């Protein structure tokens, strides 16, 4: 039941998935109002590996969030487990191989698992007239989100994600690399937020 839960997954949960978690929440708050975002959306993230568990976000990732007006504070790295998948209505791995790991862990989440770039690509061709309408209440956003996941799964028609859907790993790279990756994430989560709240 509400709020609609989106799980972002990368390898270490230190760069890509934390940026996606915070950017989706921030863009939803921009559109729906920060006072009600937590009743509408639960954006969370994990990594497939446990190398950084308990650590803060990678500093360049945090800087990219701040440069976009998003607060990175309070973040702690977590490792993926089945309970995270059970609690999520939409799962957004950074790459195809991370998506395959998710599917191997829980095959039943395949229909609601999309590589982040795949989701962005599918959203560009979305006809949202088939989605439930209404003001952005918790129930309406939840209904709209679950309907969106089913619609996008039908839209991809069983086709695998494309190599170009993968989000490059910026870990250890320079600020320009981080800026590009953060920009790609932001460009995908903005339209997702807009669809979820019906804008």
mmCIF file of the C-alpha atoms, coordinates in Angstrom:
data_MODEL
# 
_entry.id   MODEL 
# 
loop_
_atom_site.group_PDB 
_atom_site.id 
_atom_site.type_symbol 
_atom_site.label_atom_id 
_atom_site.label_alt_id 
_atom_site.label_comp_id 
_atom_site.label_asym_id 
_atom_site.label_entity_id 
_atom_site.label_seq_id 
_atom_site.pdbx_PDB_ins_code 
_atom_site.Cartn_x 
_atom_site.Cartn_y 
_atom_site.Cartn_z 
_atom_site.occupancy 
_atom_site.B_iso_or_equiv 
_atom_site.pdbx_formal_charge 
_atom_site.auth_seq_id 
_atom_site.auth_comp_id 
_atom_site.auth_asym_id 
_atom_site.auth_atom_id 
_atom_site.pdbx_PDB_model_num 
ATOM 1   C CA . UNK A 1 1   ? 0.000  0.000   0.000   1.00 0.00 ? 1   UNK A CA 1 
ATOM 2   C CA . UNK A 1 2   ? 1.098  3.641   -0.314  1.00 0.00 ? 2   UNK A CA 1 
ATOM 3   C CA . UNK A 1 3   ? 3.575  5.176   -0.580  1.00 0.00 ? 3   UNK A CA 1 
ATOM 4   C CA . UNK A 1 4   ? 4.782  3.927   -3.966  1.00 0.00 ? 4   UNK A CA 1 
ATOM 5   C CA . UNK A 1 5   ? 8.197  2.335   -3.375  1.00 0.00 ? 5   UNK A CA 1 
ATOM 6   C CA . UNK A 1 6   ? 11.104 2.656   -5.836  1.00 0.00 ? 6   UNK A CA 1 
ATOM 7   C CA . UNK A 1 7   ? 14.325 0.736   -5.201  1.00 0.00 ? 7   UNK A CA 1 
ATOM 8   C CA . UNK A 1 8   ? 17.534 1.868   -6.945  1.00 0.00 ? 8   UNK A CA 1 
ATOM 9   C CA . UNK A 1 9   ? 20.309 -0.735  -7.211  1.00 0.00 ? 9   UNK A CA 1 
ATOM 10  C CA . UNK A 1 10  ? 23.964 -0.529  -8.218  1.00 0.00 ? 10  UNK A CA 1 
ATOM 11  C CA . UNK A 1 11  ? 27.047 -2.477  -7.163  1.00 0.00 ? 11  UNK A CA 1 
ATOM 12  C CA . UNK A 1 12  ? 28.322 -0.629  -4.107  1.00 0.00 ? 12  UNK A CA 1 
ATOM 13  C CA . UNK A 1 13  ? 25.417 1.707   -3.204  1.00 0.00 ? 13  UNK A CA 1 
ATOM 14  C CA . UNK A 1 14  ? 27.914 4.514   -2.951  1.00 0.00 ? 14  UNK A CA 1 
ATOM 15  C CA . UNK A 1 15  ? 27.540 6.525   -6.202  1.00 0.00 ? 15  UNK A CA 1 
ATOM 16  C CA . UNK A 1 16  ? 24.830 5.778   -8.762  1.00 0.00 ? 16  UNK A CA 1 
ATOM 17  C CA . UNK A 1 17  ? 21.988 4.362   -6.678  1.00 0.00 ? 17  UNK A CA 1 
ATOM 18  C CA . UNK A 1 18  ? 22.305 6.977   -3.892  1.00 0.00 ? 18  UNK A CA 1 
ATOM 19  C CA . UNK A 1 19  ? 22.178 9.772   -6.459  1.00 0.00 ? 19  UNK A CA 1 
ATOM 20  C CA . UNK A 1 20  ? 19.122 8.181   -8.074  1.00 0.00 ? 20  UNK A CA 1 
ATOM 21  C CA . UNK A 1 21  ? 17.425 7.687   -4.697  1.00 0.00 ? 21  UNK A CA 1 
ATOM 22  C CA . UNK A 1 22  ? 17.847 11.309  -3.652  1.00 0.00 ? 22  UNK A CA 1 
ATOM 23  C CA . UNK A 1 23  ? 17.190 12.829  -7.081  1.00 0.00 ? 23  UNK A CA 1 
ATOM 24  C CA . UNK A 1 24  ? 13.887 10.981  -7.549  1.00 0.00 ? 24  UNK A CA 1 
ATOM 25  C CA . UNK A 1 25  ? 12.710 12.033  -4.116  1.00 0.00 ? 25  UNK A CA 1 
ATOM 26  C CA . UNK A 1 26  ? 13.780 15.647  -4.714  1.00 0.00 ? 26  UNK A CA 1 
ATOM 27  C CA . UNK A 1 27  ? 12.133 15.906  -8.137  1.00 0.00 ? 27  UNK A CA 1 
ATOM 28  C CA . UNK A 1 28  ? 8.916  14.432  -6.754  1.00 0.00 ? 28  UNK A CA 1 
ATOM 29  C CA . UNK A 1 29  ? 9.045  16.958  -3.910  1.00 0.00 ? 29  UNK A CA 1 
ATOM 30  C CA . UNK A 1 30  ? 9.622  19.776  -6.433  1.00 0.00 ? 30  UNK A CA 1 
ATOM 31  C CA . UNK A 1 31  ? 6.435  18.822  -8.256  1.00 0.00 ? 31  UNK A CA 1 
ATOM 32  C CA . UNK A 1 32  ? 4.170  17.636  -5.446  1.00 0.00 ? 32  UNK A CA 1 
ATOM 33  C CA . UNK A 1 33  ? 5.464  19.681  -2.518  1.00 0.00 ? 33  UNK A CA 1 
ATOM 34  C CA . UNK A 1 34  ? 8.042  18.733  0.072   1.00 0.00 ? 34  UNK A CA 1 
ATOM 35  C CA . UNK A 1 35  ? 5.410  18.600  2.794   1.00 0.00 ? 35  UNK A CA 1 
ATOM 36  C CA . UNK A 1 36  ? 3.729  15.544  1.288   1.00 0.00 ? 36  UNK A CA 1 
ATOM 37  C CA . UNK A 1 37  ? 6.475  13.752  -0.658  1.00 0.00 ? 37  UNK A CA 1 
ATOM 38  C CA . UNK A 1 38  ? 7.036  11.117  2.040   1.00 0.00 ? 38  UNK A CA 1 
ATOM 39  C CA . UNK A 1 39  ? 3.375  10.091  1.906   1.00 0.00 ? 39  UNK A CA 1 
ATOM 40  C CA . UNK A 1 40  ? 3.566  9.682   -1.882  1.00 0.00 ? 40  UNK A CA 1 
ATOM 41  C CA . UNK A 1 41  ? 6.938  8.079   -2.536  1.00 0.00 ? 41  UNK A CA 1 
ATOM 42  C CA . UNK A 1 42  ? 9.523  5.905   -0.815  1.00 0.00 ? 42  UNK A CA 1 
ATOM 43  C CA . UNK A 1 43  ? 12.751 6.173   -2.824  1.00 0.00 ? 43  UNK A CA 1 
ATOM 44  C CA . UNK A 1 44  ? 15.496 3.942   -1.418  1.00 0.00 ? 44  UNK A CA 1 
ATOM 45  C CA . UNK A 1 45  ? 18.674 2.276   -2.616  1.00 0.00 ? 45  UNK A CA 1 
ATOM 46  C CA . UNK A 1 46  ? 20.995 -0.679  -2.087  1.00 0.00 ? 46  UNK A CA 1 
ATOM 47  C CA . UNK A 1 47  ? 24.104 -2.288  -3.550  1.00 0.00 ? 47  UNK A CA 1 
ATOM 48  C CA . UNK A 1 48  ? 24.685 -5.863  -4.673  1.00 0.00 ? 48  UNK A CA 1 
ATOM 49  C CA . UNK A 1 49  ? 27.991 -5.993  -2.796  1.00 0.00 ? 49  UNK A CA 1 
ATOM 50  C CA . UNK A 1 50  ? 28.822 -5.333  0.823   1.00 0.00 ? 50  UNK A CA 1 
ATOM 51  C CA . UNK A 1 51  ? 32.125 -3.493  0.432   1.00 0.00 ? 51  UNK A CA 1 
ATOM 52  C CA . UNK A 1 52  ? 30.871 -0.139  1.735   1.00 0.00 ? 52  UNK A CA 1 
ATOM 53  C CA . UNK A 1 53  ? 28.005 -1.066  4.090   1.00 0.00 ? 53  UNK A CA 1 
ATOM 54  C CA . UNK A 1 54  ? 27.423 1.629   6.694   1.00 0.00 ? 54  UNK A CA 1 
ATOM 55  C CA . UNK A 1 55  ? 29.520 4.238   4.905   1.00 0.00 ? 55  UNK A CA 1 
ATOM 56  C CA . UNK A 1 56  ? 28.339 7.611   3.634   1.00 0.00 ? 56  UNK A CA 1 
ATOM 57  C CA . UNK A 1 57  ? 27.801 8.407   -0.008  1.00 0.00 ? 57  UNK A CA 1 
ATOM 58  C CA . UNK A 1 58  ? 30.926 8.829   -2.151  1.00 0.00 ? 58  UNK A CA 1 
ATOM 59  C CA . UNK A 1 59  ? 31.980 12.526  -1.844  1.00 0.00 ? 59  UNK A CA 1 
ATOM 60  C CA . UNK A 1 60  ? 31.835 13.343  -5.587  1.00 0.00 ? 60  UNK A CA 1 
ATOM 61  C CA . UNK A 1 61  ? 28.295 11.895  -5.727  1.00 0.00 ? 61  UNK A CA 1 
ATOM 62  C CA . UNK A 1 62  ? 27.297 14.013  -2.741  1.00 0.00 ? 62  UNK A CA 1 
ATOM 63  C CA . UNK A 1 63  ? 28.772 17.096  -4.418  1.00 0.00 ? 63  UNK A CA 1 
ATOM 64  C CA . UNK A 1 64  ? 26.749 16.419  -7.557  1.00 0.00 ? 64  UNK A CA 1 
ATOM 65  C CA . UNK A 1 65  ? 23.577 16.269  -5.498  1.00 0.00 ? 65  UNK A CA 1 
ATOM 66  C CA . UNK A 1 66  ? 24.370 19.525  -3.708  1.00 0.00 ? 66  UNK A CA 1 
ATOM 67  C CA . UNK A 1 67  ? 25.079 21.229  -7.042  1.00 0.00 ? 67  UNK A CA 1 
ATOM 68  C CA . UNK A 1 68  ? 21.543 20.244  -8.074  1.00 0.00 ? 68  UNK A CA 1 
ATOM 69  C CA . UNK A 1 69  ? 19.959 21.528  -4.865  1.00 0.00 ? 69  UNK A CA 1 
ATOM 70  C CA . UNK A 1 70  ? 19.572 18.078  -3.293  1.00 0.00 ? 70  UNK A CA 1 
ATOM 71  C CA . UNK A 1 71  ? 20.623 17.198  0.266   1.00 0.00 ? 71  UNK A CA 1 
ATOM 72  C CA . UNK A 1 72  ? 22.880 14.093  0.486   1.00 0.00 ? 72  UNK A CA 1 
ATOM 73  C CA . UNK A 1 73  ? 23.116 14.078  4.296   1.00 0.00 ? 73  UNK A CA 1 
ATOM 74  C CA . UNK A 1 74  ? 22.192 11.089  6.416   1.00 0.00 ? 74  UNK A CA 1 
ATOM 75  C CA . UNK A 1 75  ? 22.780 8.505   3.699   1.00 0.00 ? 75  UNK A CA 1 
ATOM 76  C CA . UNK A 1 76  ? 24.220 5.113   4.718   1.00 0.00 ? 76  UNK A CA 1 
ATOM 77  C CA . UNK A 1 77  ? 25.182 2.315   2.330   1.00 0.00 ? 77  UNK A CA 1 
ATOM 78  C CA . UNK A 1 78  ? 23.052 -0.848  2.459   1.00 0.00 ? 78  UNK A CA 1 
ATOM 79  C CA . UNK A 1 79  ? 23.404 -4.244  0.807   1.00 0.00 ? 79  UNK A CA 1 
ATOM 80  C CA . UNK A 1 80  ? 20.565 -5.761  -1.211  1.00 0.00 ? 80  UNK A CA 1 
ATOM 81  C CA . UNK A 1 81  ? 18.473 -8.519  0.325   1.00 0.00 ? 81  UNK A CA 1 
ATOM 82  C CA . UNK A 1 82  ? 15.177 -10.150 -0.622  1.00 0.00 ? 82  UNK A CA 1 
ATOM 83  C CA . UNK A 1 83  ? 13.197 -8.006  1.828   1.00 0.00 ? 83  UNK A CA 1 
ATOM 84  C CA . UNK A 1 84  ? 14.192 -4.868  -0.112  1.00 0.00 ? 84  UNK A CA 1 
ATOM 85  C CA . UNK A 1 85  ? 12.752 -6.407  -3.271  1.00 0.00 ? 85  UNK A CA 1 
ATOM 86  C CA . UNK A 1 86  ? 9.586  -7.548  -1.511  1.00 0.00 ? 86  UNK A CA 1 
ATOM 87  C CA . UNK A 1 87  ? 9.003  -3.978  -0.287  1.00 0.00 ? 87  UNK A CA 1 
ATOM 88  C CA . UNK A 1 88  ? 9.455  -2.351  -3.708  1.00 0.00 ? 88  UNK A CA 1 
ATOM 89  C CA . UNK A 1 89  ? 6.892  -1.638  -6.415  1.00 0.00 ? 89  UNK A CA 1 
ATOM 90  C CA . UNK A 1 90  ? 9.534  -0.655  -8.985  1.00 0.00 ? 90  UNK A CA 1 
ATOM 91  C CA . UNK A 1 91  ? 13.179 -1.800  -9.076  1.00 0.00 ? 91  UNK A CA 1 
ATOM 92  C CA . UNK A 1 92  ? 15.707 0.260   -11.053 1.00 0.00 ? 92  UNK A CA 1 
ATOM 93  C CA . UNK A 1 93  ? 19.135 -1.357  -11.416 1.00 0.00 ? 93  UNK A CA 1 
ATOM 94  C CA . UNK A 1 94  ? 21.909 0.779   -12.918 1.00 0.00 ? 94  UNK A CA 1 
ATOM 95  C CA . UNK A 1 95  ? 22.950 -1.855  -15.478 1.00 0.00 ? 95  UNK A CA 1 
ATOM 96  C CA . UNK A 1 96  ? 21.873 -5.057  -17.181 1.00 0.00 ? 96  UNK A CA 1 
ATOM 97  C CA . UNK A 1 97  ? 24.193 -7.227  -15.070 1.00 0.00 ? 97  UNK A CA 1 
ATOM 98  C CA . UNK A 1 98  ? 22.848 -5.730  -11.839 1.00 0.00 ? 98  UNK A CA 1 
ATOM 99  C CA . UNK A 1 99  ? 19.320 -6.383  -13.151 1.00 0.00 ? 99  UNK A CA 1 
ATOM 100 C CA . UNK A 1 100 ? 20.279 -9.999  -13.840 1.00 0.00 ? 100 UNK A CA 1 
ATOM 101 C CA . UNK A 1 101 ? 21.549 -10.339 -10.279 1.00 0.00 ? 101 UNK A CA 1 
ATOM 102 C CA . UNK A 1 102 ? 18.233 -8.962  -8.981  1.00 0.00 ? 102 UNK A CA 1 
ATOM 103 C CA . UNK A 1 103 ? 16.279 -11.412 -11.147 1.00 0.00 ? 103 UNK A CA 1 
ATOM 104 C CA . UNK A 1 104 ? 18.438 -14.333 -10.037 1.00 0.00 ? 104 UNK A CA 1 
ATOM 105 C CA . UNK A 1 105 ? 17.763 -13.427 -6.418  1.00 0.00 ? 105 UNK A CA 1 
ATOM 106 C CA . UNK A 1 106 ? 14.007 -13.080 -6.952  1.00 0.00 ? 106 UNK A CA 1 
ATOM 107 C CA . UNK A 1 107 ? 12.721 -14.143 -10.393 1.00 0.00 ? 107 UNK A CA 1 
ATOM 108 C CA . UNK A 1 108 ? 9.231  -12.946 -9.467  1.00 0.00 ? 108 UNK A CA 1 
ATOM 109 C CA . UNK A 1 109 ? 10.341 -9.283  -9.548  1.00 0.00 ? 109 UNK A CA 1 
ATOM 110 C CA . UNK A 1 110 ? 11.358 -9.401  -13.234 1.00 0.00 ? 110 UNK A CA 1 
ATOM 111 C CA . UNK A 1 111 ? 8.167  -7.687  -14.423 1.00 0.00 ? 111 UNK A CA 1 
ATOM 112 C CA . UNK A 1 112 ? 8.800  -4.701  -12.179 1.00 0.00 ? 112 UNK A CA 1 
ATOM 113 C CA . UNK A 1 113 ? 12.568 -4.484  -12.767 1.00 0.00 ? 113 UNK A CA 1 
ATOM 114 C CA . UNK A 1 114 ? 13.921 -2.054  -15.381 1.00 0.00 ? 114 UNK A CA 1 
ATOM 115 C CA . UNK A 1 115 ? 17.463 -0.895  -16.035 1.00 0.00 ? 115 UNK A CA 1 
ATOM 116 C CA . UNK A 1 116 ? 17.359 2.848   -15.325 1.00 0.00 ? 116 UNK A CA 1 
ATOM 117 C CA . UNK A 1 117 ? 18.176 3.833   -18.906 1.00 0.00 ? 117 UNK A CA 1 
ATOM 118 C CA . UNK A 1 118 ? 15.624 1.325   -20.189 1.00 0.00 ? 118 UNK A CA 1 
ATOM 119 C CA . UNK A 1 119 ? 12.976 3.000   -18.049 1.00 0.00 ? 119 UNK A CA 1 
ATOM 120 C CA . UNK A 1 120 ? 13.957 6.404   -19.438 1.00 0.00 ? 120 UNK A CA 1 
ATOM 121 C CA . UNK A 1 121 ? 13.764 5.110   -23.002 1.00 0.00 ? 121 UNK A CA 1 
ATOM 122 C CA . UNK A 1 122 ? 10.359 3.521   -22.451 1.00 0.00 ? 122 UNK A CA 1 
ATOM 123 C CA . UNK A 1 123 ? 9.002  6.674   -20.786 1.00 0.00 ? 123 UNK A CA 1 
ATOM 124 C CA . UNK A 1 124 ? 9.703  8.680   -23.949 1.00 0.00 ? 124 UNK A CA 1 
ATOM 125 C CA . UNK A 1 125 ? 7.131  6.571   -25.839 1.00 0.00 ? 125 UNK A CA 1 
ATOM 126 C CA . UNK A 1 126 ? 4.622  6.315   -23.005 1.00 0.00 ? 126 UNK A CA 1 
ATOM 127 C CA . UNK A 1 127 ? 0.972  7.112   -23.637 1.00 0.00 ? 127 UNK A CA 1 
ATOM 128 C CA . UNK A 1 128 ? -0.083 7.990   -20.100 1.00 0.00 ? 128 UNK A CA 1 
ATOM 129 C CA . UNK A 1 129 ? -3.761 8.320   -21.026 1.00 0.00 ? 129 UNK A CA 1 
ATOM 130 C CA . UNK A 1 130 ? -4.059 4.681   -19.962 1.00 0.00 ? 130 UNK A CA 1 
ATOM 131 C CA . UNK A 1 131 ? -2.942 5.533   -16.418 1.00 0.00 ? 131 UNK A CA 1 
ATOM 132 C CA . UNK A 1 132 ? -5.345 6.424   -13.594 1.00 0.00 ? 132 UNK A CA 1 
ATOM 133 C CA . UNK A 1 133 ? -5.919 10.163  -13.290 1.00 0.00 ? 133 UNK A CA 1 
ATOM 134 C CA . UNK A 1 134 ? -6.449 12.245  -10.179 1.00 0.00 ? 134 UNK A CA 1 
ATOM 135 C CA . UNK A 1 135 ? -4.812 14.592  -7.728  1.00 0.00 ? 135 UNK A CA 1 
ATOM 136 C CA . UNK A 1 136 ? -1.505 13.394  -6.230  1.00 0.00 ? 136 UNK A CA 1 
ATOM 137 C CA . UNK A 1 137 ? -2.865 11.697  -3.133  1.00 0.00 ? 137 UNK A CA 1 
ATOM 138 C CA . UNK A 1 138 ? -0.993 8.696   -1.693  1.00 0.00 ? 138 UNK A CA 1 
ATOM 139 C CA . UNK A 1 139 ? -3.552 6.236   -3.072  1.00 0.00 ? 139 UNK A CA 1 
ATOM 140 C CA . UNK A 1 140 ? -3.663 7.903   -6.498  1.00 0.00 ? 140 UNK A CA 1 
ATOM 141 C CA . UNK A 1 141 ? 0.147  7.938   -6.828  1.00 0.00 ? 141 UNK A CA 1 
ATOM 142 C CA . UNK A 1 142 ? 0.343  4.313   -5.717  1.00 0.00 ? 142 UNK A CA 1 
ATOM 143 C CA . UNK A 1 143 ? -2.351 3.297   -8.229  1.00 0.00 ? 143 UNK A CA 1 
ATOM 144 C CA . UNK A 1 144 ? -0.700 5.312   -10.973 1.00 0.00 ? 144 UNK A CA 1 
ATOM 145 C CA . UNK A 1 145 ? 2.737  3.869   -10.182 1.00 0.00 ? 145 UNK A CA 1 
ATOM 146 C CA . UNK A 1 146 ? 1.627  0.241   -10.160 1.00 0.00 ? 146 UNK A CA 1 
ATOM 147 C CA . UNK A 1 147 ? -0.320 0.775   -13.389 1.00 0.00 ? 147 UNK A CA 1 
ATOM 148 C CA . UNK A 1 148 ? 2.757  2.432   -14.926 1.00 0.00 ? 148 UNK A CA 1 
ATOM 149 C CA . UNK A 1 149 ? 4.950  -0.572  -14.104 1.00 0.00 ? 149 UNK A CA 1 
ATOM 150 C CA . UNK A 1 150 ? 2.493  -2.966  -15.771 1.00 0.00 ? 150 UNK A CA 1 
ATOM 151 C CA . UNK A 1 151 ? 2.151  -0.714  -18.811 1.00 0.00 ? 151 UNK A CA 1 
ATOM 152 C CA . UNK A 1 152 ? 5.923  -0.368  -19.270 1.00 0.00 ? 152 UNK A CA 1 
ATOM 153 C CA . UNK A 1 153 ? 6.421  -4.124  -18.878 1.00 0.00 ? 153 UNK A CA 1 
ATOM 154 C CA . UNK A 1 154 ? 3.864  -4.706  -21.642 1.00 0.00 ? 154 UNK A CA 1 
ATOM 155 C CA . UNK A 1 155 ? 5.486  -1.975  -23.727 1.00 0.00 ? 155 UNK A CA 1 
ATOM 156 C CA . UNK A 1 156 ? 8.919  -3.646  -23.670 1.00 0.00 ? 156 UNK A CA 1 
ATOM 157 C CA . UNK A 1 157 ? 7.299  -6.898  -24.801 1.00 0.00 ? 157 UNK A CA 1 
ATOM 158 C CA . UNK A 1 158 ? 9.863  -9.213  -23.243 1.00 0.00 ? 158 UNK A CA 1 
ATOM 159 C CA . UNK A 1 159 ? 12.747 -7.547  -25.069 1.00 0.00 ? 159 UNK A CA 1 
ATOM 160 C CA . UNK A 1 160 ? 15.978 -7.216  -23.064 1.00 0.00 ? 160 UNK A CA 1 
ATOM 161 C CA . UNK A 1 161 ? 17.463 -3.855  -22.189 1.00 0.00 ? 161 UNK A CA 1 
ATOM 162 C CA . UNK A 1 162 ? 19.982 -2.347  -24.615 1.00 0.00 ? 162 UNK A CA 1 
ATOM 163 C CA . UNK A 1 163 ? 23.701 -1.881  -23.889 1.00 0.00 ? 163 UNK A CA 1 
ATOM 164 C CA . UNK A 1 164 ? 23.102 1.865   -24.175 1.00 0.00 ? 164 UNK A CA 1 
ATOM 165 C CA . UNK A 1 165 ? 20.597 1.660   -21.284 1.00 0.00 ? 165 UNK A CA 1 
ATOM 166 C CA . UNK A 1 166 ? 23.403 0.938   -18.814 1.00 0.00 ? 166 UNK A CA 1 
ATOM 167 C CA . UNK A 1 167 ? 24.511 3.746   -16.523 1.00 0.00 ? 167 UNK A CA 1 
ATOM 168 C CA . UNK A 1 168 ? 28.295 4.079   -16.408 1.00 0.00 ? 168 UNK A CA 1 
ATOM 169 C CA . UNK A 1 169 ? 29.971 3.578   -13.043 1.00 0.00 ? 169 UNK A CA 1 
ATOM 170 C CA . UNK A 1 170 ? 31.650 6.861   -12.002 1.00 0.00 ? 170 UNK A CA 1 
ATOM 171 C CA . UNK A 1 171 ? 33.467 5.413   -8.967  1.00 0.00 ? 171 UNK A CA 1 
ATOM 172 C CA . UNK A 1 172 ? 37.069 6.632   -8.999  1.00 0.00 ? 172 UNK A CA 1 
ATOM 173 C CA . UNK A 1 173 ? 36.485 8.955   -11.952 1.00 0.00 ? 173 UNK A CA 1 
ATOM 174 C CA . UNK A 1 174 ? 36.763 12.740  -12.152 1.00 0.00 ? 174 UNK A CA 1 
ATOM 175 C CA . UNK A 1 175 ? 34.105 15.361  -11.429 1.00 0.00 ? 175 UNK A CA 1 
ATOM 176 C CA . UNK A 1 176 ? 33.105 15.731  -15.073 1.00 0.00 ? 176 UNK A CA 1 
ATOM 177 C CA . UNK A 1 177 ? 32.366 12.012  -15.254 1.00 0.00 ? 177 UNK A CA 1 
ATOM 178 C CA . UNK A 1 178 ? 30.257 12.216  -12.095 1.00 0.00 ? 178 UNK A CA 1 
ATOM 179 C CA . UNK A 1 179 ? 28.458 15.267  -13.492 1.00 0.00 ? 179 UNK A CA 1 
ATOM 180 C CA . UNK A 1 180 ? 27.567 13.411  -16.692 1.00 0.00 ? 180 UNK A CA 1 
ATOM 181 C CA . UNK A 1 181 ? 26.246 10.378  -14.820 1.00 0.00 ? 181 UNK A CA 1 
ATOM 182 C CA . UNK A 1 182 ? 24.282 12.535  -12.367 1.00 0.00 ? 182 UNK A CA 1 
ATOM 183 C CA . UNK A 1 183 ? 22.804 14.429  -15.309 1.00 0.00 ? 183 UNK A CA 1 
ATOM 184 C CA . UNK A 1 184 ? 21.703 11.186  -16.972 1.00 0.00 ? 184 UNK A CA 1 
ATOM 185 C CA . UNK A 1 185 ? 20.040 10.051  -13.741 1.00 0.00 ? 185 UNK A CA 1 
ATOM 186 C CA . UNK A 1 186 ? 18.284 13.383  -13.302 1.00 0.00 ? 186 UNK A CA 1 
ATOM 187 C CA . UNK A 1 187 ? 17.063 13.320  -16.902 1.00 0.00 ? 187 UNK A CA 1 
ATOM 188 C CA . UNK A 1 188 ? 15.368 9.970   -16.223 1.00 0.00 ? 188 UNK A CA 1 
ATOM 189 C CA . UNK A 1 189 ? 13.924 10.523  -12.760 1.00 0.00 ? 189 UNK A CA 1 
ATOM 190 C CA . UNK A 1 190 ? 12.321 13.887  -13.618 1.00 0.00 ? 190 UNK A CA 1 
ATOM 191 C CA . UNK A 1 191 ? 9.871  12.398  -16.142 1.00 0.00 ? 191 UNK A CA 1 
ATOM 192 C CA . UNK A 1 192 ? 9.280  9.439   -13.830 1.00 0.00 ? 192 UNK A CA 1 
ATOM 193 C CA . UNK A 1 193 ? 8.315  11.812  -11.023 1.00 0.00 ? 193 UNK A CA 1 
ATOM 194 C CA . UNK A 1 194 ? 6.058  13.751  -13.388 1.00 0.00 ? 194 UNK A CA 1 
ATOM 195 C CA . UNK A 1 195 ? 4.236  10.622  -14.505 1.00 0.00 ? 195 UNK A CA 1 
ATOM 196 C CA . UNK A 1 196 ? 3.819  9.367   -10.942 1.00 0.00 ? 196 UNK A CA 1 
ATOM 197 C CA . UNK A 1 197 ? 2.166  12.545  -9.726  1.00 0.00 ? 197 UNK A CA 1 
ATOM 198 C CA . UNK A 1 198 ? 0.205  13.088  -12.931 1.00 0.00 ? 198 UNK A CA 1 
ATOM 199 C CA . UNK A 1 199 ? 1.881  16.184  -14.334 1.00 0.00 ? 199 UNK A CA 1 
# 
